[in-house]
């Protein structure tokens, strides 16, 4: 579940051919994947398992090393676990866990535009200035154990990780499909990887 | 750090964008698609689409139209108007919304917010309250279904919304609506003290100066409906004014037009440039960036 229209609209704007599917056979034919997400972690994981999507995901992403971009909840489910509602296991491709933002320090959810700093040479941010604005809307964030996987951070009370990469798998906490021009550039960069 | 959001509200009645005054009188402005496109193009931080047709029900909702409005819009969108159940909310999100705005349904049955936030996440659930001053000089939210002020005070309603899992509070002032005399700052302060959720205020903006007064209170978002629909680059000019006048709060000014060296009068109206300056930029050209 998620805001599929926005991603589709953005991909159309970029002239990218795409398919939305939960059919494992269709999924296996993809060259690259985008995992969007609005909603809650436990239900998202439940749905993936209910529709038998975990196996095709592992095959295509790990065995076949196809590129994947997880967005917001889509990024979070790629981590090892989340404490949202009830402790739930994730897909485990990012060495990180999902925790609640600290409401003593800042307002929760983190909703609005914030500036993102990113690792040099990160292909996802090619042609995008450092400290560029992207749109966020989340109450939970990814807390990484493997710092080498961090590709982007933002300042919200404290420095928080908002971008992760493990080989061909990317995740961003912000919504590129809702971040006007900066977001379209990032999506263009992702599509260009495949 | 996070920027304060400048939010454009598009009120729709019978398929037309309307200008509203005290929630009583509505004047047609134009078509929603155009209003939405301009807000997006001028770099608004969020768009809120509110359908204010009386007793709008899920079966009347036109999801295809929502899809058309927002398909090519790369700006965050919140949609409200007669949302009472999870299925409707999920469909709205499926068709283009990032957040849903709940007003009457919350006053009728606060636990609906729990249902929505447990499925969508609280970050997708905005509770909207239209505040009216009662005879006892208190602020109370108005229940549009029953056409009366709620038994709850605005502070009680805000706390109840938060307890039930709302992610954001959107506060409208009925008296200030369409008045062009500025936000009801007393109302805003009460709400800010009642909750640590992000708060967005709306109602009453007539001049950019009013946005500045709002931002200085520490709200998360400053919204206006009528204000943005009547002049070219309204969004950009307001953002330029706010970024020049307010050093503490962060404003995202991220469009090609940045109005460098602009100056303003005490209302926030941008002053015209000198002829010489305009002559100098007369033949400058900027091509649109293809992404």
HADDOCK unambig.tbl for C-alpha pairs under 7 A between the chains (distance, minus, plus):
assign (segid A and resid 2 and name CA) (segid B and resid 93 and name CA) 6.64 0.50 0.50
assign (segid A and resid 2 and name CA) (segid B and resid 94 and name CA) 5.81 0.50 0.50
assign (segid A and resid 3 and name CA) (segid B and resid 93 and name CA) 5.52 0.50 0.50
assign (segid A and resid 3 and name CA) (segid B and resid 94 and name CA) 4.86 0.50 0.50
assign (segid A and resid 3 and name CA) (segid B and resid 95 and name CA) 6.80 0.50 0.50
assign (segid A and resid 3 and name CA) (segid B and resid 96 and name CA) 5.93 0.50 0.50
assign (segid A and resid 3 and name CA) (segid B and resid 97 and name CA) 6.93 0.50 0.50
assign (segid A and resid 3 and name CA) (segid B and resid 98 and name CA) 6.82 0.50 0.50
assign (segid A and resid 4 and name CA) (segid B and resid 94 and name CA) 5.88 0.50 0.50
assign (segid A and resid 5 and name CA) (segid B and resid 71 and name CA) 6.35 0.50 0.50
assign (segid A and resid 5 and name CA) (segid B and resid 94 and name CA) 6.45 0.50 0.50
assign (segid A and resid 5 and name CA) (segid B and resid 95 and name CA) 5.50 0.50 0.50
assign (segid A and resid 5 and name CA) (segid B and resid 96 and name CA) 5.45 0.50 0.50
assign (segid A and resid 6 and name CA) (segid B and resid 71 and name CA) 6.14 0.50 0.50
assign (segid A and resid 6 and name CA) (segid B and resid 96 and name CA) 5.84 0.50 0.50
assign (segid A and resid 9 and name CA) (segid B and resid 71 and name CA) 5.02 0.50 0.50
assign (segid A and resid 9 and name CA) (segid B and resid 72 and name CA) 5.59 0.50 0.50
assign (segid A and resid 38 and name CA) (segid B and resid 120 and name CA) 6.52 0.50 0.50
assign (segid A and resid 39 and name CA) (segid B and resid 119 and name CA) 6.05 0.50 0.50
assign (segid A and resid 39 and name CA) (segid B and resid 120 and name CA) 4.06 0.50 0.50
assign (segid A and resid 39 and name CA) (segid B and resid 121 and name CA) 4.97 0.50 0.50
assign (segid A and resid 40 and name CA) (segid B and resid 119 and name CA) 6.47 0.50 0.50
assign (segid A and resid 40 and name CA) (segid B and resid 120 and name CA) 6.27 0.50 0.50
assign (segid A and resid 40 and name CA) (segid B and resid 121 and name CA) 5.52 0.50 0.50
assign (segid A and resid 107 and name CA) (segid B and resid 196 and name CA) 6.10 0.50 0.50
assign (segid A and resid 107 and name CA) (segid B and resid 197 and name CA) 5.80 0.50 0.50
assign (segid A and resid 107 and name CA) (segid B and resid 198 and name CA) 6.10 0.50 0.50
assign (segid A and resid 108 and name CA) (segid B and resid 197 and name CA) 6.24 0.50 0.50
assign (segid A and resid 109 and name CA) (segid B and resid 123 and name CA) 5.78 0.50 0.50
assign (segid A and resid 109 and name CA) (segid B and resid 167 and name CA) 6.29 0.50 0.50
assign (segid A and resid 112 and name CA) (segid B and resid 2 and name CA) 6.58 0.50 0.50
assign (segid A and resid 112 and name CA) (segid B and resid 3 and name CA) 6.79 0.50 0.50
assign (segid A and resid 112 and name CA) (segid B and resid 5 and name CA) 6.42 0.50 0.50
assign (segid A and resid 113 and name CA) (segid B and resid 2 and name CA) 5.79 0.50 0.50
assign (segid A and resid 113 and name CA) (segid B and resid 3 and name CA) 5.71 0.50 0.50
assign (segid A and resid 114 and name CA) (segid B and resid 1 and name CA) 5.88 0.50 0.50
assign (segid A and resid 114 and name CA) (segid B and resid 2 and name CA) 4.48 0.50 0.50
assign (segid A and resid 114 and name CA) (segid B and resid 3 and name CA) 6.14 0.50 0.50
assign (segid A and resid 115 and name CA) (segid B and resid 1 and name CA) 6.75 0.50 0.50
assign (segid A and resid 137 and name CA) (segid B and resid 123 and name CA) 6.04 0.50 0.50
assign (segid A and resid 138 and name CA) (segid B and resid 123 and name CA) 5.69 0.50 0.50
assign (segid A and resid 139 and name CA) (segid B and resid 123 and name CA) 6.47 0.50 0.50
assign (segid A and resid 155 and name CA) (segid B and resid 1 and name CA) 5.12 0.50 0.50
assign (segid A and resid 156 and name CA) (segid B and resid 1 and name CA) 5.51 0.50 0.50
assign (segid A and resid 156 and name CA) (segid B and resid 2 and name CA) 6.72 0.50 0.50
assign (segid A and resid 177 and name CA) (segid B and resid 74 and name CA) 5.83 0.50 0.50
assign (segid A and resid 178 and name CA) (segid B and resid 74 and name CA) 4.53 0.50 0.50
assign (segid A and resid 178 and name CA) (segid B and resid 75 and name CA) 4.69 0.50 0.50
assign (segid A and resid 178 and name CA) (segid B and resid 76 and name CA) 5.30 0.50 0.50
assign (segid A and resid 179 and name CA) (segid B and resid 74 and name CA) 6.18 0.50 0.50
assign (segid A and resid 179 and name CA) (segid B and resid 75 and name CA) 6.16 0.50 0.50
assign (segid A and resid 180 and name CA) (segid B and resid 74 and name CA) 4.83 0.50 0.50
assign (segid A and resid 180 and name CA) (segid B and resid 75 and name CA) 5.83 0.50 0.50
assign (segid A and resid 184 and name CA) (segid B and resid 291 and name CA) 6.86 0.50 0.50
assign (segid A and resid 185 and name CA) (segid B and resid 291 and name CA) 6.03 0.50 0.50
